[in-house]
Amino acid sequence: METTKSTESAATFDRLVRAEFTPRGGYLNTASNALLPARTVTALNEAALLRAEGRPLTPLYEDVEAARAAYARLVGVSADRVAIGPSVAAQTAVIAASLPAGAEVLTAEGDFASVLNAFHARGDLKVRAVPLDRIAESVRPDTALVAVSAVQSADGRLADVAALRDAARAHGARTYVDLSQAAGWLPVDADAFDYTASVTFKWTLGPHGAAFSTVPEDFGGLTPLLAGWVAGERPWESCYGPVTELARSARRFDLTHALFTLAGLRRSLELLEELGAARVHAHDLALADRFRAGLARRGHTPVPAPGSAIVSVPGLGRRQPALSEAGIEVSDRAGNLRASFHVYNTPADVDRLLDALDD
């Protein structure tokens, strides 16, 4: 019976994927941008028509809240702890602004700029960078905040976020984890950290233009410096003059909503829920492991990143332009060839890339 259920589940997964995605070649570059599901493209077109025809935009505001709730389910928090903005960099800036002068921020060497730059831009913070595998042991009593990506963009390495969380708690430091390369394929628990953020155009299969963040129930000492009318408890009564009552939820950190993006993103997140988080994780990781095994047979050694859907191979980044011409999309990151695997990829995609590397 269990085998039958598993077979049916796999068949449903395959059917949903085939109905939603139509890649023209081997697209192995989700760590840069995801493919859009068909339902998302339809929603984007419908949203644009509302504007083009001058119809009320009420459905788009409903999409905003549906997308917020769906993302909250994906990362394991309540919707009232999720804020919506344009980018991870904007969320980082709000966190950076909350720190007192001289506070120490512990970061990982070579992490993505959006996670780091606002702390450096302050000019009066002590920003300390250590190797990723030493970040938990490097938390010390005067550390105010630990900021790190759960999965490194450059090479797919996973941070030991559980150890980081425990070390931060032991020293009274707050935690800020970027989920941009994790949410959508890697099971995550945003409730384990003070703050998280994630863009929407990678593993959550959405368009560009929006990002989610999560904050504690007490807002973690953050001030909504970027707030406008959408951050009011009653937004339509907060359009003129200063906002007299901020939202009682994380919505106080919202920035003006990218309505078209969120209309499409709602459908992308619905698809991920239909596919099932556990099955997405298993599918993506199986393909990445297949690629690693094929590389080993060919004498190539990727950056060690066990358990990651991103595989980065030193020295092969120069092959990216030729691979693109051959219809295989990967990335060149710091000289590494970076391949990333998601729901629309198949074993045949992996084998095609491996064969191309033989040429």
ZAMARGU-4260 file (C-alpha; in steps of 0.2 Angstrom, whole numbers, plus 5000, padded with zeros to 4 digits):
<rodrens>
0) 5000/5000/5000 | 5014/5012/5004 | 5023/5008/4988 | 5007/5012/4979 | 5004/5029/4988
5) 5022/5033/4984 | 5020/5029/4965 | 5004/5039/4964 | 5013/5054/4973 | 5027/5053/4961
10) 5015/5052/4946 | 5006/5068/4953 | 5022/5077/4955 | 5027/5073/4937 | 5010/5078/4930
15) 5010/5095/4939 | 5027/5099/4933 | 5024/5094/4915 | 5008/5105/4915 | 5017/5120/4922
20) 5034/5121/4914 | 5040/5121/4896 | 5059/5124/4896 | 5067/5125/4879 | 5083/5118/4884
25) 5093/5112/4899 | 5089/5125/4912 | 5100/5122/4927 | 5101/5139/4934 | 5088/5142/4947
30) 5101/5149/4959 | 5100/5164/4947 | 5082/5164/4942 | 5068/5151/4942 | 5057/5147/4927
35) 5039/5153/4929 | 5025/5141/4930 | 5011/5142/4917 | 4999/5147/4931 | 5010/5161/4936
40) 5012/5168/4918 | 4993/5168/4917 | 4991/5177/4933 | 5003/5190/4927 | 4994/5193/4911
45) 4977/5194/4920 | 4985/5207/4932 | 4991/5218/4918 | 4974/5217/4910 | 4966/5224/4925
50) 4977/5239/4923 | 4975/5240/4905 | 4956/5240/4906 | 4954/5251/4921 | 4946/5238/4931
55) 4947/5238/4951 | 4963/5231/4958 | 4955/5223/4973 | 4959/5205/4967 | 4978/5210/4967
60) 4977/5216/4985 | 4969/5199/4989 | 4984/5191/4981 | 4996/5200/4992 | 4989/5193/5008
65) 4987/5176/5000 | 5005/5176/4995 | 5010/5182/5013 | 5000/5167/5021 | 5007/5154/5008
70) 5025/5160/5012 | 5022/5159/5031 | 5017/5141/5029 | 5032/5137/5019 | 5044/5144/5032
75) 5034/5139/5047 | 5028/5155/5055 | 5012/5164/5057 | 5007/5176/5043 | 5007/5191/5055
80) 5026/5189/5057 | 5029/5191/5038 | 5033/5207/5030 | 5034/5211/5011 | 5046/5222/5003
85) 5056/5224/4987 | 5073/5216/4991 | 5084/5207/5004 | 5095/5223/5004 | 5080/5233/5010
90) 5077/5221/5025 | 5096/5221/5029 | 5096/5240/5030 | 5082/5240/5043 | 5091/5228/5053
95) 5107/5237/5052 | 5099/5254/5057 | 5093/5245/5073 | 5110/5242/5080 | 5119/5254/5092
100) 5136/5262/5086 | 5150/5250/5089 | 5140/5234/5089 | 5148/5219/5082 | 5140/5210/5067
105) 5147/5192/5063 | 5146/5187/5045 | 5153/5173/5033 | 5167/5177/5021 | 5161/5179/5004
110) 5143/5179/5008 | 5130/5188/4996 | 5132/5207/4996 | 5113/5210/5000 | 5116/5201/5017
115) 5132/5211/5021 | 5133/5228/5013 | 5121/5238/5024 | 5131/5234/5040 | 5147/5240/5031
120) 5138/5255/5025 | 5134/5261/5043 | 5152/5265/5045 | 5151/5264/5064 | 5148/5245/5066
125) 5161/5231/5069 | 5159/5219/5055 | 5169/5203/5057 | 5169/5190/5044 | 5175/5172/5047
130) 5175/5156/5036 | 5157/5149/5035 | 5162/5133/5044 | 5168/5143/5059 | 5154/5155/5061
135) 5145/5146/5075 | 5161/5144/5085 | 5166/5162/5082 | 5151/5170/5091 | 5157/5179/5107
140) 5150/5188/5121 | 5151/5205/5112 | 5143/5199/5096 | 5126/5208/5094 | 5120/5200/5078
145) 5125/5185/5067 | 5120/5187/5048 | 5122/5173/5036 | 5114/5165/5021 | 5107/5148/5025
150) 5114/5142/5008 | 5129/5151/5000 | 5125/5158/4983 | 5142/5156/4976 | 5144/5138/4979
155) 5129/5130/4987 | 5137/5127/5004 | 5125/5125/5018 | 5127/5135/5034 | 5125/5125/5051
160) 5111/5136/5056 | 5106/5125/5071 | 5123/5127/5078 | 5123/5146/5074 | 5107/5148/5082
165) 5112/5139/5098 | 5129/5149/5099 | 5120/5165/5097 | 5107/5162/5110 | 5121/5156/5122
170) 5129/5173/5120 | 5114/5184/5119 | 5116/5188/5100 | 5102/5190/5088 | 5102/5180/5071
175) 5098/5185/5054 | 5097/5172/5040 | 5095/5175/5022 | 5084/5161/5015 | 5085/5166/4996
180) 5094/5151/4991 | 5085/5139/5003 | 5066/5143/5004 | 5057/5133/4991 | 5068/5117/4991
185) 5076/5116/5008 | 5065/5113/5023 | 5068/5129/5034 | 5061/5135/5051 | 5061/5154/5051
190) 5054/5153/5069 | 5072/5147/5074 | 5079/5164/5070 | 5076/5182/5075 | 5075/5189/5057
195) 5075/5180/5040 | 5073/5187/5022 | 5071/5179/5005 | 5069/5185/4987 | 5055/5177/4977
200) 5062/5174/4960 | 5073/5159/4964 | 5067/5143/4972 | 5050/5150/4976 | 5047/5151/4957
205) 5041/5169/4957 | 5044/5184/4947 | 5056/5198/4951 | 5051/5213/4962 | 5047/5206/4979
210) 5055/5199/4995 | 5048/5192/5011 | 5055/5194/5028 | 5051/5187/5045 | 5052/5196/5062
215) 5049/5191/5080 | 5032/5194/5088 | 5039/5209/5097 | 5047/5215/5081 | 5065/5212/5088
220) 5069/5230/5091 | 5067/5235/5073 | 5060/5252/5068 | 5050/5253/5052 | 5061/5267/5045
225) 5055/5264/5027 | 5036/5262/5031 | 5023/5271/5020 | 5005/5270/5019 | 5004/5251/5017
230) 5012/5249/5034 | 4997/5257/5043 | 4985/5247/5053 | 4972/5254/5041 | 4982/5257/5025
235) 4968/5267/5016 | 4967/5279/5030 | 4985/5281/5031 | 4988/5289/5014 | 4990/5307/5019
240) 5001/5314/5033 | 5012/5304/5044 | 5006/5286/5048 | 4998/5288/5065 | 4995/5270/5069
245) 5007/5257/5062 | 5001/5239/5058 | 5001/5228/5074 | 5009/5214/5064 | 5025/5213/5053
250) 5015/5222/5040 | 5022/5238/5048 | 5038/5234/5039 | 5029/5232/5022 | 5035/5243/5008
255) 5023/5247/4993 | 5018/5231/4986 | 5023/5225/4968 | 5006/5220/4964 | 5009/5211/4948
260) 5023/5201/4955 | 5013/5196/4970 | 4998/5191/4960 | 5010/5179/4950 | 5019/5173/4966
265) 5003/5168/4974 | 5001/5154/4961 | 5019/5149/4962 | 5018/5146/4980 | 5002/5137/4978
270) 5011/5125/4966 | 5025/5122/4978 | 5012/5117/4991 | 5003/5105/4979 | 5020/5097/4974
275) 5024/5095/4993 | 5040/5101/5002 | 5047/5084/5005 | 5045/5078/4987 | 5053/5094/4980
280) 5068/5092/4992 | 5071/5074/4988 | 5069/5078/4969 | 5081/5092/4969 | 5094/5084/4980
285) 5093/5067/4969 | 5098/5077/4954 | 5112/5087/4962 | 5119/5070/4969 | 5118/5062/4951
290) 5128/5077/4945 | 5141/5075/4959 | 5143/5057/4955 | 5145/5060/4936 | 5158/5073/4940
295) 5168/5061/4951 | 5168/5048/4937 | 5175/5062/4926 | 5189/5067/4938 | 5180/5084/4943
300) 5179/5089/4961 | 5165/5101/4966 | 5165/5112/4981 | 5160/5101/4995 | 5142/5105/4999
305) 5133/5089/5004 | 5114/5090/5005 | 5114/5105/4993 | 5104/5107/4977 | 5118/5118/4971
310) 5134/5111/4964 | 5149/5122/4960 | 5164/5116/4951 | 5180/5125/4952 | 5189/5130/4936
315) 5175/5126/4924 | 5166/5143/4925 | 5174/5147/4908 | 5163/5134/4900 | 5147/5144/4904
320) 5146/5154/4887 | 5148/5138/4876 | 5136/5128/4887 | 5123/5142/4885 | 5126/5142/4866
325) 5122/5123/4867 | 5106/5127/4876 | 5112/5122/4893 | 5110/5136/4906 | 5122/5137/4921
330) 5131/5151/4930 | 5149/5156/4931 | 5152/5162/4949 | 5170/5166/4954 | 5177/5155/4941
335) 5166/5140/4946 | 5153/5132/4935 | 5137/5133/4946 | 5123/5121/4942 | 5107/5121/4952
340) 5093/5109/4951 | 5074/5111/4954 | 5057/5104/4951 | 5057/5106/4932 | 5074/5097/4930
345) 5076/5079/4925 | 5090/5065/4925 | 5091/5068/4906 | 5096/5087/4910 | 5110/5081/4922
350) 5116/5069/4909 | 5116/5081/4895 | 5127/5093/4905 | 5139/5080/4910 | 5140/5074/4892
355) 5143/5092/4886 | 5157/5094/4899 | 5166/5079/4891 | 5167/5088/4874
</rodrens>
